[in-house]
Amino acid sequence: MTTFVATDAPIQRDRWGRPLIEPIDGGKVIAYTRVSTLAKALDDKTALTKWKQRQTVLGIATRPDLIMLAQALSNKKELDNDDKKRLDEVCESAMDASQSDSAANKGTAVHALTEQVDQGVDIDTMPELVRGDLLAYRAAMAGITVLETERFVVVDEVEAAGTFDRLVRLPDGRMVIADVKTGLHEPKYPHGAATQMAMYARGHLYDAKAGRIGHLPSMGVDTSVGLLIHMPVGKGICDLYEMDLNVGWGLAQVSVAVKKAFKGKPIQKYQP
């Protein structure tokens, strides 16, 4: 595989954080959807919503001041925009009080530390809390070669862009996109990860100055299979799963259609 060296130029983004990409035929840059955003378009958010509700209740239970703030607004017949903003702040404070971001922060840290493991850094020098996780990661990845890490990719077919976790070579020689997940239940809900990896596998490496600098399928990257690296924080385990990227690509195309459909306005005032 040819290695393409990117510059340090940052990717330009619009006010919503969407990457601004030069069209493949040239011209003025346009906003591409983030790959992670597009992959979530079909997610069933019921479980996430219920978790947030539970965490909010638990957080409020530890903060009498938040209860008072909520009570101060509970007798109002109608909430104005300022009231709604205050309640939003109460909810955010309650989530903080329940340490809802603790697992996410640990996951982000472990994610970064796996890159150091790939580079041969001694695990004994890393935080003791996650050494078991990192030892499990190193054992699971034995025989797998990491070729690229954290590379920005554009996928013109669906006008999406983002950064993949890993490009790896499996022991049988296949080059595949790999995604590190640190949540507890990721293998139960694989469709989002499959959708992301399917898009990355079909994309171009992209540099803010040089533009498209390498087409991954043309470089030999497998577009039908991806690798999910599942290492839930604090469990001392790391399991590898093959992902069907044909299913993921189909979901990506459906996501684009759903996104496009929601731009329409299927309602108008009835006039007899």
C-alpha positions in Angstrom: 0.0 0.0 0.0 1.2 3.5 -0.9 1.5 5.9 2.1 0.1 9.3 1.4 1.5 12.1 3.6 -1.0 14.8 4.5 -0.1 18.4 5.4 -0.9 20.0 8.7 -3.6 22.2 7.1 -6.8 22.0 9.1 -10.0 21.0 7.4 -12.3 24.1 7.0 -15.7 23.8 8.5 -18.9 25.8 8.4 -20.7 27.2 11.5 -22.4 23.9 12.1 -19.1 22.0 12.1 -19.6 20.4 8.7 -16.4 19.9 6.7 -16.1 22.1 3.6 -14.9 20.0 0.7 -13.9 20.9 -2.8 -16.2 19.1 -5.3 -14.5 16.3 -7.2 -14.8 18.3 -10.4 -13.5 21.5 -8.8 -15.2 24.7 -7.9 -16.4 26.3 -4.7 -16.2 24.2 -1.5 -19.5 22.7 -0.3 -20.5 21.4 3.1 -20.4 17.6 3.4 -22.3 15.8 6.1 -20.2 14.2 8.8 -19.9 10.5 8.4 -20.8 10.0 12.1 -23.9 12.1 11.7 -25.1 10.3 8.6 -24.5 6.9 10.2 -26.9 7.9 13.1 -29.7 8.9 10.8 -31.5 5.6 11.2 -30.7 5.0 14.8 -33.4 4.0 17.2 -32.7 6.5 20.0 -35.3 5.0 22.5 -32.7 3.4 24.7 -30.5 6.5 24.7 -33.4 8.8 25.5 -34.4 6.6 28.4 -30.8 6.5 29.7 -30.6 10.3 29.6 -33.9 10.5 31.5 -32.7 8.2 34.2 -29.4 10.0 34.5 -31.2 13.4 34.8 -33.4 12.1 37.6 -30.4 10.6 39.5 -28.5 13.9 39.1 -31.4 16.0 40.4 -31.7 13.7 43.4 -28.2 14.8 44.5 -28.7 18.5 43.9 -31.5 20.2 46.0 -30.6 23.5 44.3 -31.7 22.0 40.9 -34.9 20.8 42.4 -35.6 24.3 43.7 -34.9 25.8 40.3 -37.3 23.4 38.6 -40.0 24.0 41.2 -39.7 27.8 40.7 -40.8 27.2 37.1 -43.3 24.4 37.7 -46.2 26.7 38.5 -46.0 28.9 35.4 -48.8 28.4 33.0 -46.5 28.8 30.0 -42.8 28.8 29.7 -41.1 31.5 27.6 -37.7 31.0 25.9 -35.7 32.1 28.9 -37.6 29.6 31.1 -36.9 26.8 28.6 -33.2 27.8 28.6 -33.1 27.6 32.4 -34.6 24.2 32.4 -32.1 23.1 29.7 -29.4 24.3 32.0 -31.0 22.4 35.0 -30.9 19.2 32.9 -27.3 19.7 31.8 -26.3 20.3 35.4 -28.2 17.2 36.5 -26.4 15.1 33.9 -23.1 16.5 35.1 -24.0 15.7 38.7 -24.7 12.0 37.8 -21.3 11.8 36.1 -22.9 10.9 32.8 -19.8 11.9 30.9 -17.4 9.8 33.0 -17.6 6.7 30.8 -17.3 8.8 27.6 -14.2 10.5 29.0 -12.6 7.2 29.9 -13.5 5.8 26.5 -11.9 8.7 24.8 -8.7 8.2 26.9 -8.5 4.5 26.2 -9.1 5.2 22.5 -6.1 7.5 22.4 -4.0 5.1 24.5 -4.6 2.3 22.0 -2.7 4.4 19.4 0.3 4.5 21.8 0.1 0.7 22.1 0.2 0.4 18.3 3.3 2.6 18.4 5.0 0.2 20.9 4.7 2.4 24.0 5.2 0.3 27.2 1.8 -0.4 28.8 3.3 -0.3 32.3 3.8 3.5 31.8 0.1 4.0 31.2 -2.7 4.7 33.7 -3.1 1.6 36.0 -6.9 1.8 35.7 -6.9 0.8 32.0 -3.8 -1.4 31.8 -6.0 -4.5 31.7 -7.9 -3.1 28.8 -4.8 -2.2 26.9 -3.2 -5.6 27.5 -6.3 -7.2 26.1 -6.2 -4.9 23.1 -2.5 -5.8 22.4 -3.3 -9.5 22.6 -6.3 -9.3 20.3 -4.4 -7.3 17.7 -1.5 -9.7 17.6 -0.9 -10.5 13.9 -2.9 -7.5 12.7 -0.8 -4.6 11.2 -2.0 -1.1 11.7 -1.3 0.8 8.4 -2.9 4.2 9.0 -4.5 5.9 12.0 -7.0 8.8 12.2 -7.0 9.8 8.5 -9.6 12.1 7.0 -11.7 10.7 4.2 -14.3 12.1 1.8 -17.1 9.9 0.3 -18.4 11.8 -2.7 -21.2 9.3 -3.5 -23.0 10.3 -0.4 -21.3 13.7 0.2 -20.0 12.8 3.6 -16.6 13.1 5.2 -14.9 12.1 8.5 -11.9 10.5 10.1 -11.6 6.7 10.4 -9.9 5.1 13.4 -7.7 2.5 11.8 -6.7 1.0 8.4 -5.3 -2.5 9.2 -4.0 -5.5 7.4 -5.4 -8.8 8.6 -3.3 -11.9 8.9 -4.8 -13.2 5.6 -3.6 -10.1 3.8 -6.9 -8.2 3.5 -6.8 -4.4 4.2 -9.8 -3.3 6.0 -11.2 -0.3 7.9 -11.3 -0.9 11.7 -13.2 1.0 14.3 -12.4 1.0 18.1 -15.5 1.0 20.3 -15.4 1.3 24.1 -19.1 1.2 24.9 -20.5 -1.8 26.8 -23.2 -2.8 24.3 -21.7 -1.9 20.9 -21.9 -5.5 19.4 -25.7 -5.5 20.1 -26.1 -2.4 18.0 -23.7 -2.8 15.1 -25.5 -1.0 12.3 -24.2 2.4 12.9 -20.6 1.2 13.0 -21.1 -0.8 9.9 -22.5 2.2 8.1 -19.6 4.4 9.1 -17.0 1.8 8.1 -18.7 1.2 4.8 -18.5 4.8 3.9 -14.9 5.1 4.9 -13.9 2.0 2.9 -15.3 3.6 -0.3 -13.8 7.0 0.2 -10.8 9.1 -0.8 -8.1 10.2 1.6 -8.4 14.0 1.6 -6.0 16.8 2.5 -7.1 20.4 2.9 -4.3 21.6 0.5 -3.7 18.7 -1.8 -7.4 17.6 -2.1 -8.1 13.9 -2.8 -4.8 12.0 -2.4 -5.8 8.4 -2.6 -8.9 6.3 -3.4 -9.1 3.6 -0.8 -10.7 0.9 -2.9 -8.2 1.5 -5.7 -5.4 1.0 -3.1 -6.8 -2.4 -2.2 -9.0 -1.7 0.8 -11.8 -4.2 1.1 -15.2 -2.6 0.7 -17.2 -5.7 1.9 -15.6 -6.3 5.3 -14.7 -4.1 8.3 -13.3 -4.8 11.7 -15.0 -3.8 14.9 -12.6 -3.6 17.8 -14.7 -3.8 21.0 -13.0 -3.1 24.3 -15.5 -1.9 27.0 -13.7 0.3 29.5 -12.6 -1.4 32.7 -13.5 -4.9 31.6 -10.1 -6.1 30.6 -11.4 -7.6 27.4 -11.1 -6.9 23.7 -13.1 -8.8 21.1 -12.9 -8.5 17.3 -15.9 -8.7 15.0 -16.1 -8.9 11.2 -18.6 -6.4 9.9 -20.6 -6.8 6.7 -20.0 -3.5 4.9 -22.4 -4.3 2.1 -25.2 -4.0 4.7 -23.5 -0.9 6.0 -23.3 0.7 2.5 -27.0 -0.1 1.9 -27.8 1.7 5.2 -25.7 4.7 4.2 -27.7 5.1 1.0 -31.0 4.8 2.9 -29.7 7.4 5.4 -29.0 9.8 2.5 -32.5 9.3 1.2 -34.0 9.9 4.7 -31.9 13.0 5.1 -33.1 14.3 1.7 -36.7 13.5 2.4 -36.7 15.5 5.7 -35.6 18.6 3.8 -39.0 18.7 2.2 -42.1 20.1 3.9 -45.0 17.7 3.4 -47.6 20.1 4.9 -49.6 23.1 3.9 -52.6 24.8 5.2 -55.8 23.4 4.0 -57.9 25.8 2.0 -61.4 24.5 0.9 
